[in-house]
Amino acid sequence: MDRLEHQWPDVARALDSLGVAQQKQVAVRAAALALEAVGQTAPDGDEQAVTAEVERLDLVAWDIQDNEAAAPDAYAAAFRRARAVNAYVLARFGGRPADAIFEALHALGAPADAGSALGL
C-alpha cells in the first residue's frame, strides 16, 4: 500500500481513475497550491539543485524540531515548506504523481477533506 492510499484512500481512488496525463496535471496543480499555501515560490534550477533545496529545507525543519527554544509553530511551518518544495520536485521532474500529491497534502496541513482541497 502506498502512502497516499494509506492516508487519503479517497484521493488515491480518484487519482487511479484518471489517465496518466491527468494524474500529472493534478500533481502539478497540487504542488502549485502547496507552494502558494506556504508562501514559497517555485525554485529555479535543475533537478539536482532543487532537490538540494529540499534537503536544505528538511535540515532547517529538523534543526527547529531539535531546538527547545523554537516557537511552537516554527517546526510545522518549516516542515510544510519542505514538503511543498518536494511536491514541486516530484511533479516537475517525473516522480510518481501520487507521491507529489502526498507531499503537497502535507504542505497544505494534511486536510481531512483532501479531495476537495485538490479539486477532485
Contacts in CASP RR format, 6 or more apart in sequence:
PFRMAT RR
TARGET T0000
AUTHOR 0000-0000-0000
METHOD contacts of the structure
MODEL  1
MDRLEHQWPDVARALDSLGVAQQKQVAVRAAALALEAVGQTAPDGDEQAV
TAEVERLDLVAWDIQDNEAAAPDAYAAAFRRARAVNAYVLARFGGRPADA
IFEALHALGAPADAGSALGL
2 12 0 8 1.000
2 98 0 8 1.000
2 99 0 8 1.000
2 102 0 8 1.000
3 98 0 8 1.000
3 99 0 8 1.000
3 102 0 8 1.000
4 11 0 8 1.000
4 12 0 8 1.000
4 15 0 8 1.000
4 98 0 8 1.000
4 99 0 8 1.000
4 101 0 8 1.000
4 102 0 8 1.000
4 105 0 8 1.000
5 12 0 8 1.000
5 98 0 8 1.000
7 102 0 8 1.000
7 105 0 8 1.000
7 110 0 8 1.000
8 102 0 8 1.000
8 105 0 8 1.000
8 114 0 8 1.000
8 115 0 8 1.000
10 114 0 8 1.000
10 115 0 8 1.000
11 101 0 8 1.000
11 105 0 8 1.000
11 114 0 8 1.000
11 115 0 8 1.000
11 118 0 8 1.000
11 120 0 8 1.000
12 98 0 8 1.000
14 115 0 8 1.000
14 120 0 8 1.000
15 23 0 8 1.000
15 26 0 8 1.000
15 97 0 8 1.000
15 98 0 8 1.000
15 101 0 8 1.000
15 120 0 8 1.000
18 26 0 8 1.000
23 97 0 8 1.000
23 98 0 8 1.000
24 91 0 8 1.000
24 94 0 8 1.000
24 97 0 8 1.000
26 97 0 8 1.000
26 101 0 8 1.000
26 118 0 8 1.000
26 120 0 8 1.000
27 87 0 8 1.000
27 90 0 8 1.000
27 91 0 8 1.000
27 97 0 8 1.000
27 100 0 8 1.000
27 101 0 8 1.000
27 104 0 8 1.000
28 91 0 8 1.000
28 92 0 8 1.000
28 100 0 8 1.000
29 118 0 8 1.000
30 87 0 8 1.000
30 91 0 8 1.000
30 100 0 8 1.000
30 101 0 8 1.000
30 104 0 8 1.000
30 105 0 8 1.000
30 118 0 8 1.000
31 84 0 8 1.000
31 87 0 8 1.000
31 88 0 8 1.000
31 90 0 8 1.000
31 91 0 8 1.000
31 92 0 8 1.000
31 100 0 8 1.000
31 103 0 8 1.000
31 104 0 8 1.000
32 42 0 8 1.000
32 88 0 8 1.000
33 104 0 8 1.000
33 108 0 8 1.000
33 117 0 8 1.000
33 118 0 8 1.000
34 80 0 8 1.000
34 83 0 8 1.000
34 84 0 8 1.000
34 87 0 8 1.000
34 88 0 8 1.000
34 103 0 8 1.000
34 104 0 8 1.000
34 105 0 8 1.000
34 107 0 8 1.000
34 108 0 8 1.000
35 41 0 8 1.000
35 42 0 8 1.000
35 84 0 8 1.000
35 85 0 8 1.000
35 87 0 8 1.000
35 88 0 8 1.000
35 107 0 8 1.000
37 80 0 8 1.000
37 84 0 8 1.000
37 107 0 8 1.000
37 108 0 8 1.000
37 109 0 8 1.000
38 77 0 8 1.000
38 80 0 8 1.000
38 81 0 8 1.000
38 84 0 8 1.000
38 107 0 8 1.000
39 81 0 8 1.000
40 81 0 8 1.000
40 84 0 8 1.000
40 85 0 8 1.000
42 88 0 8 1.000
43 49 0 8 1.000
43 50 0 8 1.000
43 53 0 8 1.000
43 85 0 8 1.000
43 88 0 8 1.000
44 50 0 8 1.000
47 89 0 8 1.000
47 92 0 8 1.000
47 93 0 8 1.000
50 85 0 8 1.000
50 88 0 8 1.000
50 89 0 8 1.000
50 92 0 8 1.000
50 93 0 8 1.000
51 89 0 8 1.000
53 85 0 8 1.000
54 82 0 8 1.000
54 85 0 8 1.000
54 86 0 8 1.000
54 89 0 8 1.000
57 78 0 8 1.000
57 81 0 8 1.000
57 82 0 8 1.000
57 85 0 8 1.000
58 82 0 8 1.000
60 78 0 8 1.000
60 82 0 8 1.000
61 75 0 8 1.000
61 78 0 8 1.000
61 79 0 8 1.000
61 81 0 8 1.000
61 82 0 8 1.000
64 70 0 8 1.000
64 74 0 8 1.000
64 75 0 8 1.000
64 78 0 8 1.000
65 75 0 8 1.000
79 106 0 8 1.000
80 106 0 8 1.000
80 107 0 8 1.000
80 108 0 8 1.000
80 109 0 8 1.000
81 107 0 8 1.000
83 103 0 8 1.000
83 104 0 8 1.000
83 106 0 8 1.000
83 107 0 8 1.000
84 103 0 8 1.000
84 104 0 8 1.000
84 107 0 8 1.000
86 103 0 8 1.000
87 100 0 8 1.000
87 101 0 8 1.000
87 103 0 8 1.000
87 104 0 8 1.000
87 107 0 8 1.000
88 100 0 8 1.000
90 96 0 8 1.000
90 99 0 8 1.000
90 100 0 8 1.000
90 103 0 8 1.000
91 97 0 8 1.000
91 100 0 8 1.000
91 104 0 8 1.000
101 118 0 8 1.000
104 118 0 8 1.000
105 111 0 8 1.000
105 114 0 8 1.000
105 117 0 8 1.000
105 118 0 8 1.000
108 114 0 8 1.000
108 117 0 8 1.000
111 117 0 8 1.000
END
